[in-house]
């Protein structure tokens, strides 16, 4: 009888909830989450994504469930996901609450700052039953960050340049303290001229930009026509040395997505800083 109990218990452990916990049908509601899921080898399990998800290229073939701020709850439910992965920085809290009430498993990805990213990848990896791969991915990001920090510490004479990072040219909105962009600038030994702002992405006056006289201006490519949108701004700042000497650079989306390509964004900023010294 004892032997029979052991056999039944063993069978239950092998076929019960422990194995059922791995989600096989995943919906992602944010671009950075989608990139992380693919980086963790779970692309085939992703059954739908937000309309803003466009990387890697294979994700363009996935069904769309709406935007980050207005995903279709009806579409999500109809697709019968095992898990829906959201962020707390862009997805509405109401969607999370309604999904939970319906008994749909939800995971909230909470990385807002550069230091948050490795930890949140590890947590997500455990929730998706791929902890070892998630650990390797998190360690890779940490290694890259450490290498830049070490390089900056070894060359203090090449740091301290004043930076303006434009998120939106009209009305002018910039990256301030408490953002991942500001974290990257600090990592590279750069001085964000918006360091004393009271909000993360404040509106900024042209007069203050002129007064601060940044050495380098970065403009985030959050949309395809950002270069056209920024022409009027740069014309109004044309007498600044950064503009006159061509130290204005357009930055791609990896820096804006808290995912595996953040290291590409760091590299892009670093490369342009080196170029600006030529």
Buried (B, 14 or more C-beta within 10 A) or exposed (E): EEEEEEEEEEEEEEEEEEEEEBBEBBBBBBBBBBBBBBBBEBBEBBBBBBEBBBBEEEBEEBEBBBBBEEBBBEBBBEBEBBBBBBBEBBBBEEBBEBBEEEEBBBBBBBBBEBEBBBEBBBBBBEBBEBBEBBBEBBEBBBEBBEEBBEBBEEEEEBEEBBBBBBBBBEEBBBBBBBBBBBBBBBBBBBBBBBEEBEEBBBEBEEEBBEEBEBBBBBBBBBEEEBEEBBEEBBEBBEEBEBBEEEBBBBBBBBBBBBBBBBBBBBBBBBEBBEEBEE
